[in-house]
Amino acid sequence: MSNRIIIEALSGSYEAVTGERILEKELPPLLSRFSSDKLFLLVDEKVWNFHETRLTSILEPLSAELHIMQVPSGENSKSIGFWTQAVDFLLSRQVRRNTPVIVAGGGVAGDAGGFAAAATLRGVPLIHLPTTLLAMVDSSIGGKTGINHEAGKNLIGAFYQPAGVIADTAFLSTLPEREWINGLSEILKYGAIRDATIFDDASFFLDHDFRHQVSPDSLSRLISKCIRVKADVVKQDEFESGERAFLNFGHTFAHALEKACSYNTISHGEAVFLGMLAAQKLSNLEGGNVSGDFIEKFSGLYQYRVPKEALSFNEIISYMESDKKRTDKQLRFVLLKEWQHPELKSVLNYRHIEKSAEAIFEQLA
Ligand SMILES: NC(=O)c1ccc[n+]([C@@H]2O[C@H](COP(=O)([O-])OP(=O)(O)OC[C@H]3O[C@@H](n4cnc5c(N)ncnc54)[C@H](O)[C@@H]3O)[C@@H](O)[C@H]2O)c1
């Protein structure tokens, strides 16, 4: 079974397809739209190690000239250095305006490879093959590409929509459990801001050995629900002037936590989960009515490497403040009036922020 979602963007609509072992069927018609004798694959190195045989058996028959570049695993690939190498790779092998560039990997490969495709020749056709849960539900959808700068994360980049997204859940068979849990945080975010049924659908995560217990169809359906929420939000606000900010539920706290941990001892997904717990508490302190443990019941799945003593509220707030300088005069949060009713709100009462941050410290050992 496969699920198809149309993503409407100003530069044109494209389709995201989810399902188990769908790449064989879905890729040929997508590639046939570009009359090119060349094909590029930028692929996360771990994905290549696990899936080289399958990928080459699918791709080689589809192009007279296949060029493959591996993307080293890890956030360091979202760097100007790697991005330059990727652009050099494409240009030195005579990429043309109609040459498809497939990017296979998680959010790192997708963001960096996507930005290389966006900038080379002012844009060559990009196809995302997300291979992490996070990339399937989030980063491959919506057209944000980019790399990091020493001044901060994701500070260089472009809005560049792909020609198509194929989320083949067979790739997830090799994804470590910790990375599944990272993806869960973004899934719960969609449940919180838009679609309550996502909380129920995600409850398989609470089963022992959930990675092997979940059926491919349920997984594909859950991923497609998440993509649908993101597609809907992006359609309303492609360039993030308003509603797209709702996708940042939990992220104001999360970004500060990631910075406080030097992007090292906490993963983005872990930080987002903690950030959502704090944002739920802050929502209630700021007049919302957000009860129930729809998110908290997943707490046991997260295993933090950062001890409580390594963080302080003052540090967290100072990182929020430094973020604030780039955007607004006041600290702004995505809060919930009720579940599935987000709002963007400036919070003036620092005591409320401090009380909400307790939800973070309670989770750490
Ligand atoms: N563009 C956007 O809209 C957007 C949205 C959310 C996050 N992001 C970005 O996404 C990045 C995080 O993405 P991520 O969580 O996918 O991390 P990631 O790309 O670093 O992948 C996580 C790990 O899983 C490995 N991996 C990938 N696929 C695998 C597979 N199928 N089997 C085994 N191992 C595999 C990778 O090598 C890596 O070690 C961050 O840089 C974040 O800023 C972007």
The ligand as an ORCA input file, in Angstrom:
! r2SCAN-3c Opt
* xyz 0 1
  N      14.629     21.267      6.164
  C      13.791     21.183      7.163
  O      12.626     21.610      7.068
  C      14.212     20.510      8.434
  C      13.253     20.141      9.395
  C      13.669     19.459     10.540
  C      15.021     19.154     10.710
  N      15.928     19.542      9.743
  C      17.356     19.208      9.894
  O      17.474     17.787      9.836
  C      18.681     17.405     10.477
  C      18.415     16.185     11.326
  O      17.959     15.146     10.481
  P      17.981     13.621     10.938
  O      17.412     13.510     12.294
  O      17.385     12.833      9.839
  O      19.540     13.348     11.141
  P      20.689     12.771     10.195
  O      20.505     13.122      8.797
  O      21.966     13.177     10.861
  O      20.512     11.193     10.361
  C      20.653     10.612     11.642
  C      21.617      9.424     11.609
  O      21.003      8.336     10.947
  C      21.856      7.837      9.913
  N      20.943      7.267      8.919
  C      20.161      7.916      8.043
  N      19.335      7.055      7.419
  C      19.628      5.825      7.903
  C      19.120      4.525      7.652
  N      18.088      4.319      6.841
  N      19.682      3.477      8.307
  C      20.718      3.690      9.202
  N      21.212      4.894      9.502
  C      20.679      5.955      8.844
  C      22.694      9.008      9.518
  O      23.926      8.610      8.931
  C      22.917      9.687     10.860
  O      23.949      9.037     11.553
  C      19.152     18.610     11.284
  O      20.271     19.174     10.657
  C      17.968     19.573     11.219
  O      18.364     20.922     11.240
  C      15.542     20.196      8.629
*
